[in-house]
Amino acid sequence: MIEFAVALSAGIAAGSVALVAFGIDSLIEVAAGLTIVWRFTGSRLASATSERRAQQLIALSFFLLAAYVAVESVRDLVGTHEPAASWVGIGLAAVTAPTMPLLARAKRRVGNALGSAATVGEGGQNMICAYLSIALLVGLLANAVLGWWWADPLAALVIGGLAVREGADSWRGDACCDHRAD
């Protein structure tokens, strides 16, 4: 939630679609984690229906992120909206870029061990966060150092495409046991 608050406030202050998307992704990660906790409590523990519902909820979160990124990025590119430099965002991305892949790998291993596509898919949320961190870092640095304002919405569009792919995999149930993160 701290990552969400920092990214969202810094993104709004700078007018950065990539930084706001990063903040939204952080919130989606929290929601996905809560979905997995829900999935493994009570009578849902051995329920195929609960597993499928959890997969679909995680997939929908990816699709919502992608839709936001697409709309805002295109709006910024067409309107030539120039975001301000965000050193807070650059610092946040520099910290999260190397840590998120480690968390994603751990969650995918647990999901594969449990045979839970929903848990593997939730680990995918962390990989999206890692990709978003790297793209965010590149976009924010290009804007701050080189004045390339368009790098911010382009970086966000790359992440939107990755979110669609991860969402489709989760919706189909392809996230389980694929060993992509091993």
C-alpha positions in Angstrom: 0.0 0.0 0.0 3.0 2.3 0.6 4.2 1.6 -2.9 0.7 2.4 -4.3 0.5 5.7 -2.3 4.0 6.9 -3.3 3.6 5.9 -7.0 0.1 7.3 -7.3 0.9 10.6 -5.7 4.2 11.1 -7.5 2.5 10.0 -10.8 -0.3 12.5 -10.4 2.2 15.3 -9.4 4.4 14.6 -12.5 1.5 13.8 -14.9 3.1 10.4 -15.6 0.8 7.7 -17.0 3.5 5.1 -16.4 4.0 6.1 -12.8 0.2 6.1 -12.1 -0.1 2.7 -13.8 2.7 1.5 -11.6 0.7 2.6 -8.6 -2.4 1.0 -9.8 -0.5 -2.2 -10.5 0.7 -2.1 -6.8 -3.0 -1.9 -5.7 -3.8 -4.8 -8.1 -1.1 -6.9 -6.5 -2.6 -6.4 -3.1 -6.1 -7.4 -4.4 -4.6 -10.4 -6.2 -2.9 -11.5 -2.9 -6.2 -11.2 -1.1 -7.8 -13.3 -3.8 -5.3 -16.0 -3.2 -5.9 -15.9 0.6 -9.6 -16.2 -0.1 -8.9 -19.1 -2.5 -7.1 -21.1 0.2 -9.5 -20.6 3.1 -12.5 -22.6 4.3 -14.3 -24.9 1.9 -12.7 -23.3 -1.1 -9.4 -25.2 -0.4 -10.3 -28.2 -2.6 -12.7 -26.4 -4.9 -12.1 -26.3 -8.6 -14.8 -23.7 -8.9 -12.9 -21.4 -6.5 -9.6 -22.0 -8.3 -11.3 -21.0 -11.6 -12.9 -17.9 -10.1 -9.6 -16.8 -8.5 -7.9 -17.2 -12.0 -10.6 -15.1 -13.6 -10.4 -12.4 -10.9 -6.7 -12.1 -11.4 -7.1 -12.0 -15.2 -9.6 -9.2 -14.9 -7.2 -7.2 -12.9 -4.6 -7.5 -15.7 -7.2 -6.5 -18.3 -8.3 -3.4 -16.3 -4.7 -2.3 -15.9 -4.1 -2.7 -19.7 -7.3 -0.8 -20.5 -6.3 2.2 -18.3 -2.8 2.2 -19.7 -4.0 2.1 -23.3 -6.5 4.9 -22.9 -4.2 7.2 -20.9 -1.1 6.5 -23.0 -2.8 7.2 -26.3 -4.4 10.3 -24.8 -1.0 11.6 -23.7 0.7 10.8 -27.0 -2.0 12.4 -29.2 -2.4 15.4 -26.9 1.4 15.7 -26.5 1.1 15.8 -22.7 4.6 16.3 -21.4 5.0 14.7 -17.9 7.4 16.4 -15.5 10.5 14.7 -14.2 9.8 12.5 -11.1 12.9 11.7 -9.1 10.7 10.0 -6.5 9.4 7.7 -9.2 12.9 7.0 -10.5 14.0 6.0 -7.0 10.9 3.8 -6.5 11.4 2.1 -9.8 15.1 1.6 -9.1 14.2 -0.2 -5.8 11.4 -2.4 -7.2 12.9 -3.4 -10.5 15.4 -5.9 -8.9 13.1 -7.1 -6.1 9.9 -7.9 -8.0 11.3 -10.8 -10.1 12.5 -12.5 -7.0 9.0 -12.3 -5.4 7.3 -13.4 -8.7 9.6 -16.5 -8.9 8.9 -17.5 -5.3 5.1 -17.2 -5.8 5.2 -19.1 -9.1 7.2 -21.9 -7.4 4.7 -22.1 -4.6 1.8 -22.1 -7.1 3.4 -24.8 -9.2 4.0 -26.9 -6.0 0.3 -26.5 -5.0 -1.0 -27.0 -8.5 -2.7 -23.6 -8.3 -2.9 -21.7 -11.5 -4.4 -18.8 -9.5 -1.3 -18.6 -7.3 1.0 -18.8 -10.3 -1.1 -16.1 -11.9 -0.8 -13.9 -8.9 3.0 -14.3 -9.2 2.5 -13.0 -12.7 1.3 -9.8 -11.1 4.7 -9.3 -9.6 6.4 -9.9 -13.0 4.2 -7.3 -14.5 5.3 -5.0 -11.7 9.0 -5.9 -12.5 8.5 -5.1 -16.2 6.6 -2.0 -15.3 9.4 -1.0 -12.9 12.0 -1.4 -15.7 9.9 0.4 -18.3 9.0 3.1 -15.8 12.7 3.6 -14.9 13.7 3.9 -18.6 10.7 6.2 -19.4 11.2 8.4 -16.4 15.0 8.7 -16.9 14.5 9.4 -20.6 12.1 12.1 -19.8 14.1 13.6 -16.9 17.6 13.4 -18.5 16.9 13.6 -22.3 13.6 15.5 -22.3 11.9 12.6 -24.2 8.4 13.2 -22.8 6.9 10.5 -25.1 9.0 7.8 -23.5 6.6 7.8 -20.5 3.4 6.8 -22.4 5.4 4.5 -24.7 6.8 2.6 -21.7 3.3 2.4 -20.3 2.0 0.9 -23.6 4.6 -1.8 -23.5 3.4 -2.8 -20.0 -0.2 -2.7 -21.2 0.7 -5.3 -23.8 2.3 -7.5 -21.2 -0.7 -7.1 -18.9 -3.0 -8.3 -21.7 -0.8 -11.4 -22.3 -0.6 -12.3 -18.6 -4.4 -11.7 -18.3 -5.1 -14.0 -21.2 -2.8 -16.7 -19.8 -4.6 -16.5 -16.4 -8.0 -16.5 -18.0 -7.2 -19.7 -19.9 -5.6 -21.2 -16.9 -2.2 -21.4 -18.7 -0.3 -19.9 -15.8 -0.1 -23.1 -13.8 2.9 -25.3 -14.1 4.5 -23.6 -17.1 7.8 -23.1 -15.4 8.4 -19.7 -17.2 9.8 -18.2 -14.0 11.9 -21.2 -12.9 
